[in-house]
Amino acid sequence: MITKINEKAFGKNDLRGIYGESVTATLFYYVGKAYVQFACENSDKKPRDIWVTVVRDARHHSVELIKSLKKGLTSAGANVIDLGLAPTPIGYFSEFANLEFGLPKKVNLTGTLIVTASHNPPEYNGLKMTFNKASMTEAQIKQIKEITQKIAQKEDSNSYCYGITREANIIHDYIETMTNSFAKIGQGIKIVVDSANATAGVVAPELYRELGCEVVDIFTEPDGDFPNHHPNPSDITTLKALQEKVVEEKAEFGLAFDGDTDRLGVVDDKGRHIPGDKLLLILALDVVEQFKIRHEIATFVSEVKCSQALYDEINKAGGRAIMWKTGHGYIKSKMKEENAVIAGEMSGHIFFKDRYYGFDDAVYAGCRFIEIVAKKKNQNPNFKVSELVDSLPFPEGSADVRHPCVDELKKPVLEELSKIFAENKDLFDEPIKDIITIDGLRLVFDDGYAIIRQSNTEPVFTMGFEASTQEKANKYRNTLINLVDDLIARFQNK
């Protein structure tokens, strides 16, 4: 039977969409077959030589989707190791850790395929894919889409399985690797861990206890309905319970995770959320310091939404800071290109090549934060995370906005804004000094910036604003939102 494929789920960094609409079991079946063909075309392997791991998040429909995905993979001749419900970083870890998976002999993995919609609401689902230990690029995902379309247009002659399927649980291997790396760094440190009823609950609390921390854990049991709050630590409204618990328990800090545990949020001892760029600066400066001891320069990559202070302070400390596009796939590619040892996004994706494998792992990033706090407390037993945060030289004013816009209007609105800003440099309180077009539009002012870019995963613009005062940041915000609303209305009325 010839099948029509909905292309809407194919994004720049992964597949993502509402289950039952753009994301279906049928789509995942054909994507599985397409992945095998792609892998064979881009290597010297035959289908029977292809081994992949698969992982799923806690969403209820992830079970059906991964079943169809495995059927697609194995019906095309590939072999699958199912790691079950686990964090996305467990899938990445499986590629690097040289594990046996309970098989008679070790196999070389071609990649990992992870059924997840990350931080999106429960009705969403998606698929992250790697190939040869790297997240698939935008161009590679486009190839997968094209192959999927071609396969779906043919009669399906491979409706039964050729490849092998095995199940394996590698959570213990992961925890053992972390404890060997960090030992008992957490002794004397009390933390609160919010797993958001997502995948972190099967790893994070146990690991941090193994590291010696006193752990108070909340919302640990995986539940695809996310009954307590949305699994998105970059949305401050989701952190209320964690903030209250940190203060109530007099903990050193709190850690929060997203739906598939590749993004980290941190709350200080006063219950205040630490913005992503401040968290990145704390982690990056620690790496820069360690590299300076060895007379080496640590290269750092981050995205256009982060504060200019992040880049300035890393460079001032002796590191090398690079601004790049938003999106975990883009950041990973740039990190590899620049041989960076740490990278991160405002949203909480943090990548360590220093002492680790270079992929975004929020549980590992939590270990590094615990390590920093432990070092500070060894130097000063009265150390407080809040004092460290307050010492960072960031501007006073900031604002972040997620502004609705249907996908088909995003590009024309940005193009029109680009023309407006080029011709009118005095639209804001401060003249526009520069326009950075790495990803969307970042307007640079003497005392800060304003940025607008397309979300890679949702029908919204993401905007960020920074200025010397909150009043100025709010003016930048209001000016840009009014411009965007006018343009959206104009295009809708055409």
N, C-alpha and C positions, 0 to 999 in steps of 0.2 A: 504493500500500500504506500502511495506517495503522500508525504506529510508536509504541511505548510508550517514553516518555522517563524515564530515571532522574534524579530531582530531586536526589539526594544530592550531586552535584558542585557545585551552586550555593551559594556561600558569601556572606559579607558583603562581601568586597573583590574576589573573583574566582571562577573555577571551579577546583576542585582535587579530586583523588581518585586512586585506583589505576587505572592503565591496564588496560582490559579488563573492569573492573567498573563503577564509576560514570563513568569517563571513557572514551569510545569515539569512533571515527571517525564513527559515525552521529550521535552527540550533536553533535559539532562541525559536521557538515554542517547540521543544523537550527539550531544557534546562529548560524551564518553567515547563514542566511536571515532569522532573527529580528533580527539586528543591522541588516540593511538596512531591514526594516520599521520597527524602532524609530527609526532615523535619519530616515527619511522622515516618520514621525508627529511627530517632535520638531524638524522644520525645514520649510522651504518647498521642499525638494529632491525630485526624482523619482529613482528608482533609478539611472538613467543618469548622474546628477550626483554620485553618491556615489563618492568615491575614498578608499581606505584602504591603509595599509601593513600588512604582516604580517611577523612575525619569529618565529624558533624558537630554542629552546635546544639543547643537545647531546644530549639524551636520544634514544635510538634510535627510539622511537615518535613523536617530534615530527614526523618526516618524513611519516608517514601522516596524523597529525592535521591538519597544516597543509594537506596536499593536500585533505582533506575539507572543511576550513574554507573554503579558496579556492573549492571547487566550490559550497558553499552560498552564499557571497557573490556569485559571478558568475552563478549560476543564478537569483538574485533580481534581477539586473540591475546590480549594483554593479561597480566597477572596482578591481583589486587591483595593488599594487606590492609584489612579494615581495623583502624585503631579506635573505633567507637566514638562515644561522646567525649570530647577532649578539647582543650584550647587550640586555636589555630597554631600557636607556636610549637605545640607538640607535633603537628604535621611537619613544620619546618625542621624541627629537631631530628625527626626520623631520617631526614636526608643526610645529616651531617654526623650523626653519633656512632656510625659503624656498628649497628645492632644486628642481632641474628634473627629477631622476630619469631623465635621458636622453629625456624626452618632448619633442614639438615645442613645447609651451607649458607654462607652470607651471599646476599644478592646486591647488585648495584641498582639503586633506585633511579628511575628516570625523572620522577617528580612526585609531588603530593597534590591532591585535589581536596579542597576543604569546602564543605557545604555550610555556608553561613551568610547571614546578612549583617554581621557585625553589630553595630549600634542602632540599626534601624528598628522600627516598631515590629511587634510580633507577626503582623501579616506579611512582612517582607521575607524573602530568602535570596540566596545567591550562591556564587561559586568562586573561590579563589584558586588559582592554579600556578604551579611552578614547573619549570623545565630546566634540568641540569643545575639544580641548586639556586635558581634565581626566579623571582616572580616574573610572570609573563608580562612582556611589554605591551604597550598599546598596539603596536604593529602585529605582534604575535596573536593577541586576542582577536584582531581583525582577521588573521589567517584562520583561526579556529572557527570564527563565524562563517567564513566563506566555505570551508570544508564541511561544516555542519549543514549548510544549505544544500550543497551538492549531494551529500549522502542521503538527506531526507527526501530528495527528489528522485531517488532510485528505489526499485523494489528491494525490500529488506530481506536478503538471503541468509543473513547471520542472526537468526532469531533465537538460537540456542547457544549455550556457553562453550567456548573453547578454552579460555584461560582458567588459571587456578585462583581460588579465593581462600584467604586465610584470615583469621582474626588474631590480634595481638594487643596487649595492654602494656604500654611502655612508660606509664606514669612513674613507676618505681625507678626505672632507668634514669628518667629526667631528674627526679628528686635526688637520686644518688650522685648524679653529675654535679648538681648545684651544691650539695653538702660537701663534696670533695673540693669544690672551688672556694667556698666561703666559710667552711667549718662552722664554728659557733659564734659568728660575729654579732648575733643578736642578743647575746646574754645581757640581761639588765635593761632591755628595751621593751616597753609595752606599746603594742600597736593595735589598731582596730582594722579589720579587713572586711570590706563589703564586696561580695562576689556577685551581687545583683541578680541572684538566682540564675546565673549563667554558667559558663564553663570554668571560670576560675575556681569555683567551689570544689572541684575535684583535685585541685593541685595546691593552690596558694596557702590556705590555712595550715595544712599539714607540713608543707615545706618550711614556712616561716617558724613553726614550732621546732622543726628539726635544726634550724639555725640558732635556736636558743631564745627566740622572742617569746614574750608572754602575749598570746594572741587572743583578742576578743573578736569573734567572727560573727557577722550578721548576713542574713539572706544567702546562706551557703548552698542550700539544696537547689540543684538545677530544676527550672520550671519554665517551659516555653511561653507561658502566659506573662512572665515577669510581673508577678502579683504585687510586689512592693514598690518598685519604681522602674522606669525605663533604664536599660543598661547602657548609659552614655555618660561617662564621668566628665566630659567637657561641657555638659549641660548642668549648670550649677544647681538647678532645682532638684536634680536627682540625688544630690549629696546631703540633703537635710538630715536624714537619719544618721549618716556617718558623722557629720559635724557634731550633732548632739551627743552621740556616743563617745566620741573622742574627748569632749569636754567633761562629760559625766564620769568617764573612767579615768580621767587625768592621764591619758595616754600621750606618748611622745608625738604621734601623728597617726593619720589614717590613710589607708590605701583603697582605692576603688578601681573596678575593672569594667570594661565594656562587654558586649555580648559574646565575643569570641576571644577575649583576653589578650589582644595585641595592643590595647591602649590603656594607659595608666593615668589615674587622677590621684592627687595627694592633697590631704587636708592637714594643716599645721596644728600645734598643740592648743591654739586658741579656737580651733574649729573653722578656720578660714581656708577657703580653697586656694591652692597655689596655682596661678595661671600657667598654662603649658610652657610659655617661653621662659618664665622664671624657673620652673622645674628643670627645663633643659639647660639653663645657665648654671644652676647648681651642679648638675651632673657633668656638664662639659668642663667647667673649671677644675673639677677634681681630676678629670682625665688629662687636661692640659698640664696641670701641676705634676702629675706622674711622668708625663713625657719630658717635661723640662728637666727633671732629675736625670734623665738619660740623655739629655742634650738633643732631644728630638722635638719636632713640631707636630702637634696633633691637629689634623684637619677635621673640621666640623661642617656638616651640611644641614640647612634647615629651609623653611619655606617662606613664601612672601608675606604670610599673615603675621609673622612674629615681629616683636618690637625691634627697632633699630638698636636699642641698648644691648640686646642679646649678641648681635654681631660685633658691636663696638667693644664690649667687655671681653669677649673671647680673643679678639685681635690684640687688645691692650694687654691681656695676660700672657701673650706669646703664642697663641694658637692661630689658626687660619680658618676663618669663617666664610662660608659660601651660601648665598641665597639662591633658592631654586623653587621649582613648581611644587604645588600641593598635590599629595597623592602618594600612597606608600610605594607604588610601583616606580614613580618618577624619582622619589627620594632614594630608593635602593639602587636604581640605575646610576644616578649621579654619585652616590656614595662609592660605588665600584669604580666609576670613571676617575674620580678624584683621589682614590685610595684613602678615603676618610675613615676615621676610627670611631666616630660617633656621629649620629644624625638624629633628627627628630622633627615632629610636627606639632603645631599648636594643640591639635586634638588629643595628643598623648601617645602617638606612635613614637617609640624611641628605639633606635638601632645601635647596638654596640658591636663593633668589630674588635675593639680592645678587649682581650681576654674572652671573647665569645665569637659567634659565627656570623654576625652582621645582619641578622633579621630582627624584626620588631617583636619583642617578647616582653609584655608588661610585667609578668612575674619576675623575670630576670632583672628588669629595670628596678623593680621593687627591692630586690636583693642589693643592688648597687646603692640605692638610697639608704637602706638600712646600714650599709657599710660606711657611708659618709657620716651618718649620724653617730655611729659607734666611734669613729675616729674623733669627731668633734667632742664627744662626751669623755673620751680618754684624755683629751687636752684640757677640758673644763667640765667637771661633773655637773655644773649648773647650766650647761648649754641647753638652749631652747631652739627648736626649729623656727619658731616665729621670729626670733631675733635674727637668724640667718636670712630669712625672707625679707625682713624690713631693711636689712643692710644693702640689698641689691639696688643699684642706681637706676631705677626705672622711672619714666615720667609719671606725673600725678594722674593725668587723665587718660582714660581708655574706654572703649565700648566695642562690643561685638554684636552683630546682627545676622539673623538668618531670615532673608526677605523672600517671600513666595514669588515665583515666576515660572510659568510653564516652560518646559524644555525648549520648545520651538522658538520662543522669543528671546532666550538668553543671548544667543549670538548677535542678532540684530540690535538689541539694546546695548550691548557692549561696544559694538562697532559705532553706534551713534554717539555714545558717551565719549569714545576716543576722539571723535571729530570735535565735539563740544569742548573738551578740555584743551585740545591743541589750539583752538581758536580763542578760548576765554581763560586765561591763566589766573584771573582774579575773581573767580566764582566763590571762593572761600575767604575766610578771614585773612589768611596768609596767601601770598602768591604761590602758585605751583612751580617749584624749582625743577622738578624732574618727573617724568612718567615712566615707570618700569613696567614692561609688558611681558615679563617672563611667564606670568600666569594671571590672566585678567589684567586689571589696571591698578597699579600702586602709585598714588600721587604723593610725592615727597614735598613736605613743607620744611621751613626752618626749624619748627618746633615739634615735628611729628609726621604723620602720614595718614592717608585714607586709602583703603583698598576695597575693590569689588572683584569677585571672581565667580565663575560658575561652580556649583557643587557637582562633584563627579558622580554622586549617588542619589541625589534627591532633587525635586523641582524647586530649587531655591538658589538665590545668590547668597554667598557668604561675604560679609563685610566686616572690616575691622578699622578702628580709629584710635589714634594716639596723639596726645598734645600735652603741652606744659601744664594745662589745667583741665579739670573735668568739664568746665563750661565750654572750653574751646573744642574739646573732643565731641561734645554733644552737638555743637554747631556744625562741625564737619559731618557728623552723622545725619543730622536733619537735612542739610543741604543736599547730600548725595541721595538720601531716600526720596526726597521730593522730586529730584531729577529723574530717578528710576521710575517712580510711580507715573509721572507725566509721560515718559516714553512708552511704558507698558500700555497705558490707556490709549496713546496715539496709535500704536501698532494693532491693538485689539479692535479699534474702530475703523481700520482701513478696509 
